[in-house]
Amino acid sequence: MGRRVRYDDKVQVTSGMSILEDIALVVGLLGQVFMIYLFFDMFEYTWWLGLVLSVSITTAIYYTIKYMVDWLHQV
């Protein structure tokens, strides 16, 4: 049967996820931030500018995918 998660505006990001899935989500996002930070470090940006840009890019990608998945579940 699997888990049933209600998709509405107030659903939490980690609803219905086990602790291992939560850890994998956080580690994956931190790894993505680190890889994007290394990309900006390659072009010799200041460390704080590269960090801000990598966090903002990762946040934008995460929420874009999240809203796409939510939309696909409603269709």
Predicted model as a PDB file, atoms N, CA, C, CB and O in Angstrom, pLDDT in the B-factor column:
MODEL        1                                                                  
ATOM      1  N   MET A   1       0.812  -1.192   0.000  1.00 50.00           N  
ATOM      2  CA  MET A   1       0.000   0.000   0.000  1.00 50.00           C  
ATOM      3  C   MET A   1       0.858   1.260   0.000  1.00 50.00           C  
ATOM      4  CB  MET A   1      -0.925  -0.004   1.192  1.00 50.00           C  
ATOM      5  O   MET A   1       0.624   2.170  -0.795  1.00 50.00           O  
ATOM      6  N   GLY A   2       1.843   1.317   0.881  1.00 54.00           N  
ATOM      7  CA  GLY A   2       2.688   2.507   0.940  1.00 54.00           C  
ATOM      8  C   GLY A   2       2.106   3.573   1.840  1.00 54.00           C  
ATOM      9  O   GLY A   2       1.045   3.390   2.436  1.00 54.00           O  
ATOM     10  N   ARG A   3       2.793   4.659   1.932  1.00 60.00           N  
ATOM     11  CA  ARG A   3       2.349   5.773   2.767  1.00 60.00           C  
ATOM     12  C   ARG A   3       1.425   6.675   1.990  1.00 60.00           C  
ATOM     13  CB  ARG A   3       3.540   6.569   3.295  1.00 60.00           C  
ATOM     14  O   ARG A   3       1.576   6.854   0.782  1.00 60.00           O  
ATOM     15  N   ARG A   4       0.479   7.232   2.684  1.00 61.00           N  
ATOM     16  CA  ARG A   4      -0.423   8.213   2.072  1.00 61.00           C  
ATOM     17  C   ARG A   4      -0.123   9.566   2.686  1.00 61.00           C  
ATOM     18  CB  ARG A   4      -1.930   7.823   2.274  1.00 61.00           C  
ATOM     19  O   ARG A   4      -0.183   9.736   3.904  1.00 61.00           O  
ATOM     20  N   VAL A   5       0.201  10.532   1.828  1.00 59.00           N  
ATOM     21  CA  VAL A   5       0.498  11.887   2.277  1.00 59.00           C  
ATOM     22  C   VAL A   5      -0.503  12.822   1.614  1.00 59.00           C  
ATOM     23  CB  VAL A   5       1.976  12.300   1.938  1.00 59.00           C  
ATOM     24  O   VAL A   5      -0.667  12.803   0.395  1.00 59.00           O  
ATOM     25  N   ARG A   6      -1.161  13.627   2.411  1.00 60.00           N  
ATOM     26  CA  ARG A   6      -2.065  14.627   1.845  1.00 60.00           C  
ATOM     27  C   ARG A   6      -1.247  15.783   1.312  1.00 60.00           C  
ATOM     28  CB  ARG A   6      -3.093  15.121   2.897  1.00 60.00           C  
ATOM     29  O   ARG A   6      -0.385  16.317   2.010  1.00 60.00           O  
ATOM     30  N   TYR A   7      -1.514  16.169   0.080  1.00 57.00           N  
ATOM     31  CA  TYR A   7      -0.806  17.287  -0.515  1.00 57.00           C  
ATOM     32  C   TYR A   7      -1.709  18.510  -0.484  1.00 57.00           C  
ATOM     33  CB  TYR A   7      -0.359  16.961  -1.963  1.00 57.00           C  
ATOM     34  O   TYR A   7      -2.634  18.643  -1.286  1.00 57.00           O  
ATOM     35  N   ASP A   8      -1.423  19.388   0.449  1.00 59.00           N  
ATOM     36  CA  ASP A   8      -2.116  20.664   0.495  1.00 59.00           C  
ATOM     37  C   ASP A   8      -1.091  21.743   0.837  1.00 59.00           C  
ATOM     38  CB  ASP A   8      -3.290  20.639   1.536  1.00 59.00           C  
ATOM     39  O   ASP A   8       0.105  21.461   0.921  1.00 59.00           O  
ATOM     40  N   ASP A   9      -1.543  22.945   1.030  1.00 57.00           N  
ATOM     41  CA  ASP A   9      -0.614  24.060   1.242  1.00 57.00           C  
ATOM     42  C   ASP A   9       0.137  23.968   2.553  1.00 57.00           C  
ATOM     43  CB  ASP A   9      -1.354  25.360   1.190  1.00 57.00           C  
ATOM     44  O   ASP A   9       1.200  24.574   2.690  1.00 57.00           O  
ATOM     45  N   LYS A  10      -0.384  23.226   3.525  1.00 60.00           N  
ATOM     46  CA  LYS A  10       0.237  23.213   4.846  1.00 60.00           C  
ATOM     47  C   LYS A  10       0.998  21.926   5.145  1.00 60.00           C  
ATOM     48  CB  LYS A  10      -0.811  23.423   5.895  1.00 60.00           C  
ATOM     49  O   LYS A  10       1.286  21.642   6.308  1.00 60.00           O  
ATOM     50  N   VAL A  11       1.327  21.149   4.130  1.00 56.00           N  
ATOM     51  CA  VAL A  11       2.069  19.917   4.366  1.00 56.00           C  
ATOM     52  C   VAL A  11       3.524  20.263   4.660  1.00 56.00           C  
ATOM     53  CB  VAL A  11       1.962  18.955   3.148  1.00 56.00           C  
ATOM     54  O   VAL A  11       4.099  21.148   4.027  1.00 56.00           O  
ATOM     55  N   GLN A  12       4.117  19.556   5.627  1.00 61.00           N  
ATOM     56  CA  GLN A  12       5.509  19.817   5.982  1.00 61.00           C  
ATOM     57  C   GLN A  12       6.422  19.192   4.938  1.00 61.00           C  
ATOM     58  CB  GLN A  12       5.836  19.268   7.394  1.00 61.00           C  
ATOM     59  O   GLN A  12       6.032  18.285   4.202  1.00 61.00           O  
ATOM     60  N   VAL A  13       7.642  19.698   4.894  1.00 61.00           N  
ATOM     61  CA  VAL A  13       8.596  19.204   3.900  1.00 61.00           C  
ATOM     62  C   VAL A  13       8.924  17.744   4.161  1.00 61.00           C  
ATOM     63  CB  VAL A  13       9.881  20.048   3.912  1.00 61.00           C  
ATOM     64  O   VAL A  13       9.073  16.972   3.214  1.00 61.00           O  
ATOM     65  N   THR A  14       9.040  17.345   5.427  1.00 58.00           N  
ATOM     66  CA  THR A  14       9.469  15.992   5.762  1.00 58.00           C  
ATOM     67  C   THR A  14       8.316  15.122   6.229  1.00 58.00           C  
ATOM     68  CB  THR A  14      10.536  16.037   6.826  1.00 58.00           C  
ATOM     69  O   THR A  14       8.559  14.149   6.943  1.00 58.00           O  
ATOM     70  N   SER A  15       7.087  15.416   5.869  1.00 62.00           N  
ATOM     71  CA  SER A  15       5.958  14.613   6.344  1.00 62.00           C  
ATOM     72  C   SER A  15       6.010  13.224   5.722  1.00 62.00           C  
ATOM     73  CB  SER A  15       4.613  15.304   6.011  1.00 62.00           C  
ATOM     74  O   SER A  15       6.158  13.082   4.508  1.00 62.00           O  
ATOM     75  N   GLY A  16       5.888  12.223   6.545  1.00 69.00           N  
ATOM     76  CA  GLY A  16       5.883  10.847   6.079  1.00 69.00           C  
ATOM     77  C   GLY A  16       7.250  10.278   5.775  1.00 69.00           C  
ATOM     78  O   GLY A  16       7.343   9.199   5.191  1.00 69.00           O  
ATOM     79  N   MET A  17       8.317  10.968   6.150  1.00 71.00           N  
ATOM     80  CA  MET A  17       9.663  10.491   5.852  1.00 71.00           C  
ATOM     81  C   MET A  17      10.295   9.901   7.108  1.00 71.00           C  
ATOM     82  CB  MET A  17      10.538  11.634   5.290  1.00 71.00           C  
ATOM     83  O   MET A  17      10.050  10.381   8.215  1.00 71.00           O  
ATOM     84  N   SER A  18      11.100   8.869   6.936  1.00 83.00           N  
ATOM     85  CA  SER A  18      11.818   8.298   8.061  1.00 83.00           C  
ATOM     86  C   SER A  18      13.033   9.165   8.377  1.00 83.00           C  
ATOM     87  CB  SER A  18      12.244   6.840   7.763  1.00 83.00           C  
ATOM     88  O   SER A  18      13.369  10.076   7.621  1.00 83.00           O  
ATOM     89  N   ILE A  19      13.682   8.877   9.489  1.00 87.00           N  
ATOM     90  CA  ILE A  19      14.846   9.664   9.905  1.00 87.00           C  
ATOM     91  C   ILE A  19      15.994   9.503   8.899  1.00 87.00           C  
ATOM     92  CB  ILE A  19      15.310   9.236  11.321  1.00 87.00           C  
ATOM     93  O   ILE A  19      16.756  10.445   8.679  1.00 87.00           O  
ATOM     94  N   LEU A  20      16.122   8.336   8.297  1.00 89.00           N  
ATOM     95  CA  LEU A  20      17.182   8.136   7.299  1.00 89.00           C  
ATOM     96  C   LEU A  20      16.931   8.973   6.048  1.00 89.00           C  
ATOM     97  CB  LEU A  20      17.287   6.650   6.921  1.00 89.00           C  
ATOM     98  O   LEU A  20      17.870   9.503   5.454  1.00 89.00           O  
ATOM     99  N   GLU A  21      15.671   9.091   5.651  1.00 85.00           N  
ATOM    100  CA  GLU A  21      15.347   9.925   4.493  1.00 85.00           C  
ATOM    101  C   GLU A  21      15.562  11.403   4.800  1.00 85.00           C  
ATOM    102  CB  GLU A  21      13.900   9.686   4.052  1.00 85.00           C  
ATOM    103  O   GLU A  21      15.986  12.167   3.933  1.00 85.00           O  
ATOM    104  N   ASP A  22      15.268  11.806   6.042  1.00 85.00           N  
ATOM    105  CA  ASP A  22      15.544  13.188   6.451  1.00 85.00           C  
ATOM    106  C   ASP A  22      17.033  13.490   6.396  1.00 85.00           C  
ATOM    107  CB  ASP A  22      15.012  13.446   7.862  1.00 85.00           C  
ATOM    108  O   ASP A  22      17.445  14.539   5.901  1.00 85.00           O  
ATOM    109  N   ILE A  23      17.843  12.561   6.910  1.00 89.00           N  
ATOM    110  CA  ILE A  23      19.303  12.750   6.911  1.00 89.00           C  
ATOM    111  C   ILE A  23      19.829  12.799   5.473  1.00 89.00           C  
ATOM    112  CB  ILE A  23      20.006  11.606   7.705  1.00 89.00           C  
ATOM    113  O   ILE A  23      20.682  13.625   5.150  1.00 89.00           O  
ATOM    114  N   ALA A  24      19.316  11.912   4.614  1.00 90.00           N  
ATOM    115  CA  ALA A  24      19.756  11.900   3.216  1.00 90.00           C  
ATOM    116  C   ALA A  24      19.391  13.207   2.513  1.00 90.00           C  
ATOM    117  CB  ALA A  24      19.133  10.709   2.470  1.00 90.00           C  
ATOM    118  O   ALA A  24      20.170  13.709   1.702  1.00 90.00           O  
ATOM    119  N   LEU A  25      18.210  13.766   2.815  1.00 89.00           N  
ATOM    120  CA  LEU A  25      17.803  15.035   2.216  1.00 89.00           C  
ATOM    121  C   LEU A  25      18.742  16.159   2.634  1.00 89.00           C  
ATOM    122  CB  LEU A  25      16.363  15.376   2.611  1.00 89.00           C  
ATOM    123  O   LEU A  25      19.178  16.949   1.797  1.00 89.00           O  
ATOM    124  N   VAL A  26      19.053  16.234   3.922  1.00 90.00           N  
ATOM    125  CA  VAL A  26      19.924  17.307   4.423  1.00 90.00           C  
ATOM    126  C   VAL A  26      21.338  17.153   3.880  1.00 90.00           C  
ATOM    127  CB  VAL A  26      19.948  17.312   5.964  1.00 90.00           C  
ATOM    128  O   VAL A  26      21.942  18.132   3.443  1.00 90.00           O  
ATOM    129  N   VAL A  27      21.873  15.939   3.903  1.00 94.00           N  
ATOM    130  CA  VAL A  27      23.237  15.716   3.409  1.00 94.00           C  
ATOM    131  C   VAL A  27      23.323  16.000   1.910  1.00 94.00           C  
ATOM    132  CB  VAL A  27      23.690  14.269   3.703  1.00 94.00           C  
ATOM    133  O   VAL A  27      24.311  16.561   1.436  1.00 94.00           O  
ATOM    134  N   GLY A  28      22.292  15.612   1.168  1.00 93.00           N  
ATOM    135  CA  GLY A  28      22.282  15.886  -0.270  1.00 93.00           C  
ATOM    136  C   GLY A  28      22.262  17.374  -0.580  1.00 93.00           C  
ATOM    137  O   GLY A  28      22.970  17.844  -1.471  1.00 93.00           O  
ATOM    138  N   LEU A  29      21.438  18.117   0.171  1.00 93.00           N  
ATOM    139  CA  LEU A  29      21.390  19.566  -0.053  1.00 93.00           C  
ATOM    140  C   LEU A  29      22.695  20.240   0.346  1.00 93.00           C  
ATOM    141  CB  LEU A  29      20.232  20.184   0.724  1.00 93.00           C  
ATOM    142  O   LEU A  29      23.164  21.144  -0.345  1.00 93.00           O  
ATOM    143  N   LEU A  30      23.288  19.805   1.463  1.00 95.00           N  
ATOM    144  CA  LEU A  30      24.581  20.377   1.860  1.00 95.00           C  
ATOM    145  C   LEU A  30      25.673  20.041   0.845  1.00 95.00           C  
ATOM    146  CB  LEU A  30      24.985  19.866   3.251  1.00 95.00           C  
ATOM    147  O   LEU A  30      26.546  20.866   0.575  1.00 95.00           O  
ATOM    148  N   GLY A  31      25.626  18.846   0.290  1.00 95.00           N  
ATOM    149  CA  GLY A  31      26.587  18.473  -0.754  1.00 95.00           C  
ATOM    150  C   GLY A  31      26.421  19.315  -2.001  1.00 95.00           C  
ATOM    151  O   GLY A  31      27.404  19.696  -2.637  1.00 95.00           O  
ATOM    152  N   GLN A  32      25.180  19.606  -2.352  1.00 95.00           N  
ATOM    153  CA  GLN A  32      24.936  20.457  -3.519  1.00 95.00           C  
ATOM    154  C   GLN A  32      25.431  21.875  -3.271  1.00 95.00           C  
ATOM    155  CB  GLN A  32      23.443  20.475  -3.869  1.00 95.00           C  
ATOM    156  O   GLN A  32      26.018  22.491  -4.161  1.00 95.00           O  
ATOM    157  N   VAL A  33      25.198  22.399  -2.067  1.00 95.00           N  
ATOM    158  CA  VAL A  33      25.713  23.734  -1.721  1.00 95.00           C  
ATOM    159  C   VAL A  33      27.229  23.740  -1.820  1.00 95.00           C  
ATOM    160  CB  VAL A  33      25.264  24.154  -0.293  1.00 95.00           C  
ATOM    161  O   VAL A  33      27.813  24.685  -2.350  1.00 95.00           O  
ATOM    162  N   PHE A  34      27.872  22.691  -1.315  1.00 96.00           N  
ATOM    163  CA  PHE A  34      29.337  22.624  -1.349  1.00 96.00           C  
ATOM    164  C   PHE A  34      29.864  22.566  -2.775  1.00 96.00           C  
ATOM    165  CB  PHE A  34      29.829  21.410  -0.568  1.00 96.00           C  
ATOM    166  O   PHE A  34      30.857  23.224  -3.086  1.00 96.00           O  
ATOM    167  N   MET A  35      29.216  21.786  -3.659  1.00 96.00           N  
ATOM    168  CA  MET A  35      29.684  21.701  -5.046  1.00 96.00           C  
ATOM    169  C   MET A  35      29.523  23.032  -5.782  1.00 96.00           C  
ATOM    170  CB  MET A  35      28.926  20.601  -5.791  1.00 96.00           C  
ATOM    171  O   MET A  35      30.402  23.439  -6.541  1.00 96.00           O  
ATOM    172  N   ILE A  36      28.398  23.703  -5.554  1.00 94.00           N  
ATOM    173  CA  ILE A  36      28.212  25.005  -6.191  1.00 94.00           C  
ATOM    174  C   ILE A  36      29.189  26.020  -5.620  1.00 94.00           C  
ATOM    175  CB  ILE A  36      26.768  25.496  -6.010  1.00 94.00           C  
ATOM    176  O   ILE A  36      29.689  26.876  -6.350  1.00 94.00           O  
ATOM    177  N   TYR A  37      29.471  25.933  -4.303  1.00 95.00           N  
ATOM    178  CA  TYR A  37      30.461  26.818  -3.688  1.00 95.00           C  
ATOM    179  C   TYR A  37      31.841  26.595  -4.301  1.00 95.00           C  
ATOM    180  CB  TYR A  37      30.514  26.594  -2.166  1.00 95.00           C  
ATOM    181  O   TYR A  37      32.567  27.556  -4.558  1.00 95.00           O  
ATOM    182  N   LEU A  38      32.206  25.339  -4.537  1.00 95.00           N  
ATOM    183  CA  LEU A  38      33.499  25.060  -5.176  1.00 95.00           C  
ATOM    184  C   LEU A  38      33.549  25.628  -6.592  1.00 95.00           C  
ATOM    185  CB  LEU A  38      33.765  23.547  -5.210  1.00 95.00           C  
ATOM    186  O   LEU A  38      34.600  26.085  -7.042  1.00 95.00           O  
ATOM    187  N   PHE A  39      32.422  25.601  -7.289  1.00 93.00           N  
ATOM    188  CA  PHE A  39      32.367  26.193  -8.627  1.00 93.00           C  
ATOM    189  C   PHE A  39      32.671  27.689  -8.565  1.00 93.00           C  
ATOM    190  CB  PHE A  39      30.984  25.956  -9.268  1.00 93.00           C  
ATOM    191  O   PHE A  39      33.460  28.198  -9.361  1.00 93.00           O  
ATOM    192  N   PHE A  40      32.041  28.396  -7.613  1.00 93.00           N  
ATOM    193  CA  PHE A  40      32.302  29.830  -7.493  1.00 93.00           C  
ATOM    194  C   PHE A  40      33.703  30.101  -6.953  1.00 93.00           C  
ATOM    195  CB  PHE A  40      31.262  30.482  -6.588  1.00 93.00           C  
ATOM    196  O   PHE A  40      34.297  31.131  -7.272  1.00 93.00           O  
ATOM    197  N   ASP A  41      34.233  29.195  -6.144  1.00 92.00           N  
ATOM    198  CA  ASP A  41      35.592  29.346  -5.638  1.00 92.00           C  
ATOM    199  C   ASP A  41      36.607  29.212  -6.767  1.00 92.00           C  
ATOM    200  CB  ASP A  41      35.874  28.311  -4.544  1.00 92.00           C  
ATOM    201  O   ASP A  41      37.682  29.812  -6.722  1.00 92.00           O  
ATOM    202  N   MET A  42      36.262  28.425  -7.773  1.00 93.00           N  
ATOM    203  CA  MET A  42      37.148  28.249  -8.922  1.00 93.00           C  
ATOM    204  C   MET A  42      37.344  29.570  -9.669  1.00 93.00           C  
ATOM    205  CB  MET A  42      36.585  27.181  -9.874  1.00 93.00           C  
ATOM    206  O   MET A  42      38.406  29.814 -10.242  1.00 93.00           O  
ATOM    207  N   PHE A  43      36.325  30.410  -9.657  1.00 89.00           N  
ATOM    208  CA  PHE A  43      36.421  31.707 -10.319  1.00 89.00           C  
ATOM    209  C   PHE A  43      36.866  32.812  -9.369  1.00 89.00           C  
ATOM    210  CB  PHE A  43      35.092  32.072 -10.934  1.00 89.00           C  
ATOM    211  O   PHE A  43      36.782  33.994  -9.703  1.00 89.00           O  
ATOM    212  N   GLU A  44      37.333  32.431  -8.199  1.00 89.00           N  
ATOM    213  CA  GLU A  44      37.943  33.317  -7.199  1.00 89.00           C  
ATOM    214  C   GLU A  44      37.005  34.419  -6.723  1.00 89.00           C  
ATOM    215  CB  GLU A  44      39.195  33.940  -7.763  1.00 89.00           C  
ATOM    216  O   GLU A  44      37.399  35.579  -6.599  1.00 89.00           O  
ATOM    217  N   TYR A  45      35.724  34.028  -6.454  1.00 86.00           N  
ATOM    218  CA  TYR A  45      34.807  34.943  -5.784  1.00 86.00           C  
ATOM    219  C   TYR A  45      35.221  35.015  -4.314  1.00 86.00           C  
ATOM    220  CB  TYR A  45      33.307  34.477  -5.939  1.00 86.00           C  
ATOM    221  O   TYR A  45      35.887  34.111  -3.809  1.00 86.00           O  
ATOM    222  N   THR A  46      34.827  36.085  -3.633  1.00 92.00           N  
ATOM    223  CA  THR A  46      35.065  36.103  -2.189  1.00 92.00           C  
ATOM    224  C   THR A  46      34.230  35.003  -1.550  1.00 92.00           C  
ATOM    225  CB  THR A  46      34.719  37.501  -1.571  1.00 92.00           C  
ATOM    226  O   THR A  46      33.177  34.646  -2.079  1.00 92.00           O  
ATOM    227  N   TRP A  47      34.679  34.458  -0.421  1.00 92.00           N  
ATOM    228  CA  TRP A  47      34.059  33.264   0.153  1.00 92.00           C  
ATOM    229  C   TRP A  47      32.601  33.515   0.535  1.00 92.00           C  
ATOM    230  CB  TRP A  47      34.845  32.801   1.378  1.00 92.00           C  
ATOM    231  O   TRP A  47      31.757  32.634   0.369  1.00 92.00           O  
ATOM    232  N   TRP A  48      32.302  34.705   1.042  1.00 94.00           N  
ATOM    233  CA  TRP A  48      30.930  34.945   1.500  1.00 94.00           C  
ATOM    234  C   TRP A  48      29.978  35.129   0.319  1.00 94.00           C  
ATOM    235  CB  TRP A  48      30.880  36.178   2.412  1.00 94.00           C  
ATOM    236  O   TRP A  48      28.809  34.753   0.403  1.00 94.00           O  
ATOM    237  N   LEU A  49      30.471  35.707  -0.781  1.00 94.00           N  
ATOM    238  CA  LEU A  49      29.631  35.867  -1.965  1.00 94.00           C  
ATOM    239  C   LEU A  49      29.349  34.503  -2.606  1.00 94.00           C  
ATOM    240  CB  LEU A  49      30.306  36.813  -2.984  1.00 94.00           C  
ATOM    241  O   LEU A  49      28.223  34.225  -3.020  1.00 94.00           O  
ATOM    242  N   GLY A  50      30.370  33.668  -2.681  1.00 94.00           N  
ATOM    243  CA  GLY A  50      30.172  32.317  -3.213  1.00 94.00           C  
ATOM    244  C   GLY A  50      29.223  31.503  -2.361  1.00 94.00           C  
ATOM    245  O   GLY A  50      28.416  30.739  -2.892  1.00 94.00           O  
ATOM    246  N   LEU A  51      29.307  31.653  -1.036  1.00 94.00           N  
ATOM    247  CA  LEU A  51      28.417  30.932  -0.132  1.00 94.00           C  
ATOM    248  C   LEU A  51      26.972  31.401  -0.268  1.00 94.00           C  
ATOM    249  CB  LEU A  51      28.884  31.099   1.304  1.00 94.00           C  
ATOM    250  O   LEU A  51      26.049  30.587  -0.304  1.00 94.00           O  
ATOM    251  N   VAL A  52      26.781  32.721  -0.342  1.00 95.00           N  
ATOM    252  CA  VAL A  52      25.422  33.263  -0.496  1.00 95.00           C  
ATOM    253  C   VAL A  52      24.819  32.822  -1.832  1.00 95.00           C  
ATOM    254  CB  VAL A  52      25.439  34.814  -0.402  1.00 95.00           C  
ATOM    255  O   VAL A  52      23.653  32.430  -1.888  1.00 95.00           O  
ATOM    256  N   LEU A  53      25.595  32.885  -2.885  1.00 95.00           N  
ATOM    257  CA  LEU A  53      25.091  32.469  -4.195  1.00 95.00           C  
ATOM    258  C   LEU A  53      24.779  30.977  -4.241  1.00 95.00           C  
ATOM    259  CB  LEU A  53      26.102  32.816  -5.276  1.00 95.00           C  
ATOM    260  O   LEU A  53      23.770  30.572  -4.817  1.00 95.00           O  
ATOM    261  N   SER A  54      25.641  30.158  -3.637  1.00 96.00           N  
ATOM    262  CA  SER A  54      25.397  28.714  -3.666  1.00 96.00           C  
ATOM    263  C   SER A  54      24.186  28.334  -2.835  1.00 96.00           C  
ATOM    264  CB  SER A  54      26.619  27.960  -3.168  1.00 96.00           C  
ATOM    265  O   SER A  54      23.431  27.448  -3.236  1.00 96.00           O  
ATOM    266  N   VAL A  55      23.972  28.974  -1.686  1.00 96.00           N  
ATOM    267  CA  VAL A  55      22.783  28.687  -0.884  1.00 96.00           C  
ATOM    268  C   VAL A  55      21.522  29.156  -1.611  1.00 96.00           C  
ATOM    269  CB  VAL A  55      22.888  29.364   0.500  1.00 96.00           C  
ATOM    270  O   VAL A  55      20.507  28.460  -1.600  1.00 96.00           O  
ATOM    271  N   SER A  56      21.579  30.321  -2.236  1.00 96.00           N  
ATOM    272  CA  SER A  56      20.389  30.816  -2.933  1.00 96.00           C  
ATOM    273  C   SER A  56      20.063  29.972  -4.163  1.00 96.00           C  
ATOM    274  CB  SER A  56      20.587  32.275  -3.343  1.00 96.00           C  
ATOM    275  O   SER A  56      18.887  29.727  -4.434  1.00 96.00           O  
ATOM    276  N   ILE A  57      21.051  29.528  -4.903  1.00 96.00           N  
ATOM    277  CA  ILE A  57      20.810  28.675  -6.066  1.00 96.00           C  
ATOM    278  C   ILE A  57      20.234  27.328  -5.635  1.00 96.00           C  
ATOM    279  CB  ILE A  57      22.111  28.468  -6.863  1.00 96.00           C  
ATOM    280  O   ILE A  57      19.300  26.824  -6.259  1.00 96.00           O  
ATOM    281  N   THR A  58      20.788  26.741  -4.567  1.00 95.00           N  
ATOM    282  CA  THR A  58      20.287  25.470  -4.066  1.00 95.00           C  
ATOM    283  C   THR A  58      18.853  25.601  -3.563  1.00 95.00           C  
ATOM    284  CB  THR A  58      21.190  24.949  -2.953  1.00 95.00           C  
ATOM    285  O   THR A  58      18.034  24.710  -3.789  1.00 95.00           O  
ATOM    286  N   THR A  59      18.543  26.703  -2.883  1.00 95.00           N  
ATOM    287  CA  THR A  59      17.182  26.928  -2.403  1.00 95.00           C  
ATOM    288  C   THR A  59      16.209  27.071  -3.574  1.00 95.00           C  
ATOM    289  CB  THR A  59      17.128  28.179  -1.512  1.00 95.00           C  
ATOM    290  O   THR A  59      15.106  26.524  -3.541  1.00 95.00           O  
ATOM    291  N   ALA A  60      16.618  27.803  -4.599  1.00 96.00           N  
ATOM    292  CA  ALA A  60      15.753  27.980  -5.771  1.00 96.00           C  
ATOM    293  C   ALA A  60      15.510  26.646  -6.478  1.00 96.00           C  
ATOM    294  CB  ALA A  60      16.377  28.993  -6.752  1.00 96.00           C  
ATOM    295  O   ALA A  60      14.381  26.360  -6.876  1.00 96.00           O  
ATOM    296  N   ILE A  61      16.533  25.841  -6.637  1.00 94.00           N  
ATOM    297  CA  ILE A  61      16.378  24.538  -7.282  1.00 94.00           C  
ATOM    298  C   ILE A  61      15.476  23.637  -6.449  1.00 94.00           C  
ATOM    299  CB  ILE A  61      17.749  23.871  -7.494  1.00 94.00           C  
ATOM    300  O   ILE A  61      14.609  22.954  -6.993  1.00 94.00           O  
ATOM    301  N   TYR A  62      15.675  23.630  -5.123  1.00 93.00           N  
ATOM    302  CA  TYR A  62      14.889  22.774  -4.235  1.00 93.00           C  
ATOM    303  C   TYR A  62      13.406  23.124  -4.304  1.00 93.00           C  
ATOM    304  CB  TYR A  62      15.390  22.897  -2.793  1.00 93.00           C  
ATOM    305  O   TYR A  62      12.568  22.235  -4.458  1.00 93.00           O  
ATOM    306  N   TYR A  63      13.073  24.411  -4.191  1.00 93.00           N  
ATOM    307  CA  TYR A  63      11.669  24.794  -4.201  1.00 93.00           C  
ATOM    308  C   TYR A  63      11.035  24.651  -5.581  1.00 93.00           C  
ATOM    309  CB  TYR A  63      11.523  26.216  -3.720  1.00 93.00           C  
ATOM    310  O   TYR A  63       9.834  24.397  -5.674  1.00 93.00           O  
ATOM    311  N   THR A  64      11.803  24.805  -6.645  1.00 94.00           N  
ATOM    312  CA  THR A  64      11.280  24.561  -7.983  1.00 94.00           C  
ATOM    313  C   THR A  64      10.882  23.103  -8.142  1.00 94.00           C  
ATOM    314  CB  THR A  64      12.313  24.949  -9.045  1.00 94.00           C  
ATOM    315  O   THR A  64       9.800  22.803  -8.648  1.00 94.00           O  
ATOM    316  N   ILE A  65      11.748  22.200  -7.713  1.00 92.00           N  
ATOM    317  CA  ILE A  65      11.438  20.774  -7.793  1.00 92.00           C  
ATOM    318  C   ILE A  65      10.271  20.423  -6.877  1.00 92.00           C  
ATOM    319  CB  ILE A  65      12.671  19.934  -7.427  1.00 92.00           C  
ATOM    320  O   ILE A  65       9.407  19.629  -7.250  1.00 92.00           O  
ATOM    321  N   LYS A  66      10.240  21.010  -5.679  1.00 89.00           N  
ATOM    322  CA  LYS A  66       9.167  20.734  -4.725  1.00 89.00           C  
ATOM    323  C   LYS A  66       7.815  21.155  -5.289  1.00 89.00           C  
ATOM    324  CB  LYS A  66       9.432  21.452  -3.397  1.00 89.00           C  
ATOM    325  O   LYS A  66       6.847  20.401  -5.194  1.00 89.00           O  
ATOM    326  N   TYR A  67       7.734  22.337  -5.869  1.00 92.00           N  
ATOM    327  CA  TYR A  67       6.467  22.799  -6.419  1.00 92.00           C  
ATOM    328  C   TYR A  67       6.074  22.030  -7.678  1.00 92.00           C  
ATOM    329  CB  TYR A  67       6.545  24.282  -6.726  1.00 92.00           C  
ATOM    330  O   TYR A  67       4.883  21.850  -7.934  1.00 92.00           O  
ATOM    331  N   MET A  68       7.035  21.576  -8.462  1.00 93.00           N  
ATOM    332  CA  MET A  68       6.733  20.739  -9.625  1.00 93.00           C  
ATOM    333  C   MET A  68       6.139  19.409  -9.174  1.00 93.00           C  
ATOM    334  CB  MET A  68       8.004  20.502 -10.472  1.00 93.00           C  
ATOM    335  O   MET A  68       5.159  18.943  -9.757  1.00 93.00           O  
ATOM    336  N   VAL A  69       6.716  18.795  -8.149  1.00 89.00           N  
ATOM    337  CA  VAL A  69       6.211  17.516  -7.642  1.00 89.00           C  
ATOM    338  C   VAL A  69       4.815  17.694  -7.055  1.00 89.00           C  
ATOM    339  CB  VAL A  69       7.168  16.933  -6.579  1.00 89.00           C  
ATOM    340  O   VAL A  69       3.934  16.869  -7.296  1.00 89.00           O  
ATOM    341  N   ASP A  70       4.604  18.763  -6.286  1.00 88.00           N  
ATOM    342  CA  ASP A  70       3.280  19.023  -5.726  1.00 88.00           C  
ATOM    343  C   ASP A  70       2.248  19.229  -6.832  1.00 88.00           C  
ATOM    344  CB  ASP A  70       3.321  20.250  -4.808  1.00 88.00           C  
ATOM    345  O   ASP A  70       1.122  18.743  -6.724  1.00 88.00           O  
ATOM    346  N   TRP A  71       2.616  19.936  -7.884  1.00 88.00           N  
ATOM    347  CA  TRP A  71       1.708  20.169  -8.995  1.00 88.00           C  
ATOM    348  C   TRP A  71       1.380  18.859  -9.718  1.00 88.00           C  
ATOM    349  CB  TRP A  71       2.317  21.180  -9.973  1.00 88.00           C  
ATOM    350  O   TRP A  71       0.233  18.625 -10.100  1.00 88.00           O  
ATOM    351  N   LEU A  72       2.396  18.007  -9.903  1.00 89.00           N  
ATOM    352  CA  LEU A  72       2.173  16.729 -10.577  1.00 89.00           C  
ATOM    353  C   LEU A  72       1.290  15.792  -9.758  1.00 89.00           C  
ATOM    354  CB  LEU A  72       3.503  16.056 -10.868  1.00 89.00           C  
ATOM    355  O   LEU A  72       0.551  14.986 -10.324  1.00 89.00           O  
ATOM    356  N   HIS A  73       1.360  15.892  -8.424  1.00 86.00           N  
ATOM    357  CA  HIS A  73       0.484  15.073  -7.596  1.00 86.00           C  
ATOM    358  C   HIS A  73      -0.965  15.551  -7.655  1.00 86.00           C  
ATOM    359  CB  HIS A  73       0.974  15.079  -6.160  1.00 86.00           C  
ATOM    360  O   HIS A  73      -1.883  14.764  -7.425  1.00 86.00           O  
ATOM    361  N   GLN A  74      -1.177  16.810  -7.954  1.00 85.00           N  
ATOM    362  CA  GLN A  74      -2.541  17.328  -8.048  1.00 85.00           C  
ATOM    363  C   GLN A  74      -3.176  17.036  -9.398  1.00 85.00           C  
ATOM    364  CB  GLN A  74      -2.550  18.818  -7.795  1.00 85.00           C  
ATOM    365  O   GLN A  74      -4.401  17.008  -9.515  1.00 85.00           O  
ATOM    366  N   VAL A  75      -2.355  16.819 -10.415  1.00 81.00           N  
ATOM    367  CA  VAL A  75      -2.876  16.597 -11.772  1.00 81.00           C  
ATOM    368  C   VAL A  75      -3.461  15.213 -11.909  1.00 81.00           C  
ATOM    369  CB  VAL A  75      -1.779  16.797 -12.813  1.00 81.00           C  
ATOM    370  O   VAL A  75      -3.945  14.851 -12.981  1.00 81.00           O  
TER     371      VAL A  75                                                      
ENDMDL                                                                          
END                                                                             
